[in-house]
Amino acid sequence: MRLAHLLLGLAILGVTACSSDEDVAFTPVPADDLVRTISQGEIAGFETETGAAAWMAVPYAAPPVGDLRWRAPRPPQVLEARLEALSAGPVCPQVTNNLSAGELYEVGELIGSEDCLTLDIYAPRDARPGDALPVMVWIHGGANVWGSSSAYDGSSLASQQGVIIVSVQYRLGPLGFLAHPALRADPGVPDDAAANFALLDLVAALDWVSVNIGTFGGDAGRVTIFGESAGAYNIAGLMATPQARGLFHRAIMQSGGTETVPLEIAEQGGGTDAVAGLAAAASIAGPEADGAALRAAPLATVFAAYRDESGELTSLPRMIEDGVTLREGGILAAAEDPDGFAPVPLITGTNRDEMKLYTVFDPRLTRRLGPLVWLRDHDVYEAAVEYPSRNWRYNAVDGLLNRLAAHGRSDLWAYRFDWDEGGSVLVTDTGDLLGASHAMEIPFVFNHFELFGSFDRILFNDRNEVGRLELAGTMGAYWAQFAATGQPGDGIGMGPEWPQWTDTGAALRFDTREGGGPDIMSRIESPLAIAADLAADDRVDDEVRCRIARGMTARQPALTDVFDSVLDCSAN
């Protein structure tokens, strides 16, 4: 995993540059006034270090274990006694990388428990049942193969913006996405015939929220789903999933996507780099395996079908057009149908330098000496990042919003995140190397500046503190106003009026005052415009230009004809 190698280097750099302080461990204590009664029984919450209220690892569905593996989630079990919801629950099964391993695990270990369908709730400390505060349900990223709800501390966002934050866990990797005839051969309920079990988990979580969130002070009629990367991708999936209709009322996609895989390809293979469902099942339990054998297989055997020779996960399944959660044609087909996409207000956006997270250690672009990293050529690096980042924006923003707008939707907004004021140490300048990279907006939305572990002390330093905290407050205000009203407005006086999406590509650009933001920008992206700009870019020579093009078409083969129409790379 390139991300794993990146984070290893960043962690080393952070430790090298900064001395570590001894942290005093926070011990949560149940609070009598934070006991709540939910549909399953009683739970007790606690006051966080920041002064918010929190309830951790609350079950929203029955454990999907044994015969319930690869089935739609079932209702949660009744609690036998009061649940002290004081600490994070087990993560869903996943293979560790350098971000998730930490001090407890080595990279490449299979960790987690299938009994993981839980959610964490954060509220203002004084929130009470019946307060009817806006609710924001966070769906974490991690390529749909790793991550957890507890990695995102919603206490500051909840307290500062007067909202209820719910962070959800869902099945990951092959447990969350697998198509095979044996798995739908004996459905206990119709949704058991699905292949996107992770989407059904999220539906179950939203259903739990609709029933229970009032007791925490939330308004079940004002639920916003928001998430980043795979989380935003899953939001696009939920927008197109009939089972989710009516369970949420606004949506925010941060650096998402819309790609889906036809059922036949998901099962048989071809046209995708994912291990086909039939081949995976044969590896797990033999070519003639039935549903019972697959559900009885050890976790390690399930994940082994998706490991490469180094033990890292590879070729994992993507969101599948299973005919149960997603129609034929997937997310984009639903977006082109006036009745196929959830009719709720939508914000979607990307970061200006998305791809810097994946190119910072490319030896063709950067030099490295121990933990220190610096650019070989600034212009070449920026060009290598610009075009795939713009294409990410086309896929996540322009392509989706234009389809919706063409069918009369106007409750659409776009943004771009441009903050690139990260700190530096010696020759390593994170403003250049990472800039506004993928995931960089998350600490600003949550106003909680923890992203890359020890490296955060370089990235988020005293010099940029005033500007970034102001920007965090601004972003949180826009997100919260949208959650409250269905329109981001001016972020309750925090910036300009956010314009709705039009054919001019109007968007709100988030940056500090020093960076000229927040302000309104207008830009339309299209594959042809991206290819034409690359062809005319005098920052790079033909060899580099064609290398950039090949990287993009390898990730998205549908772009090949467009790039071939303006670039001649036959000699490069």
C-alpha angles and dihedrals in degrees: 000000000000090000090056092054090046094053092047090056093045092050092051090049092050093050091046095051100041134046113230122242122217106253120212108229115241114227114201116222123198113250120215092218091054096062109121133184114226131175092276098045139276127339131184123215134193142219113261127225088260093052100257128124119252142181116190134203097004110175114238098175140019115276107274093226135130110358089002094064108113092012132109112277117268127217116284120267121256112260112244092206139003109300115225098213095196108127143035118279126227116292120244112266111287142144113254125243129183093281096051101033100071119156096322102058142035119236112271098032121137106234139167139056132265086228090078108113096123138125137209123224128204124186139167107277093245097046112128136185110285097026090117096211120174113270124221118192112200120209110197126225131225105132088283088282104083142014139083142228094242093061087077117067107204096179098101094045091048095048098040098044102033097240138126113244121203118186115196137205121208138176113287139205117351092352090059100040123030132132119201132141092229091059093058096038096095108029117184089194128014094255090061085081090069128105098202099074091161090062090051089051089055090048089053091050091051090048089052090050092051091054101039113023094089091071089061093050097266131136110235088200094060107053119153120191114208133170146148134243107332087010090058090044088055089050089057086051092050090050087060097040115099092206090062096052112124095011095097133032106197135020137206120194116195112194095334136153143216107214118133135175126231114246094242093054092045089056104032103028132230130115094040138066093231121111105254117248094240093050092047092050091049089054092047101046110354133277094283096045118143127208093270092055093048092049091049095051117114115257091242090057092050093052094041088070088067101042124103126217091280092054095250121131114259138168097020122178120268131211107304133216091231099161090237106068098009127033126225107289091032127218098348094049089052090049090055091053113081089217098035102078127059107267095228132121111273135201117188131171148146140216118261094236101034095149097053088086088063100039103043092097098037102129090213090061107030139034123225134199111177107304093345120099129182138166124271093203123000096207095048091048093050092048092048089055101037102065101046088042090054090048089052086054092050092052096044101035122011098035094049099039094046090054091051094044091051088064096051102272114145102161090091131120134180134199141183123208113215107169108141104156098114118150129256141219122200107316095344110098112181091193088067099032100045106009110159092346130169112298094011092117094059097083089049094052092048095035086226112118103209116115115123103028115235090002089070088080089066098037097046107037140157093269094060097033100100095048097043094047090052090049091048090053090049095050092045090051093052092047091048095047089051090050091050101044110012090247126082092212112170095325089260092302097323098116146333123327106275107237122224118247116275136164088276091069094240112187141160112250113212117211139124122276088256088057092050098256162189091028142134121269131181122207135143120207126201133162091247093051091048092049092046093050091050091050090054098041108122093189090082137041126236094268094055092040091056092044089056091048093049091051091054096046091047089058093041112023092185088075093062098092092046094052092042089056093063105022130060105204097158091112096041 
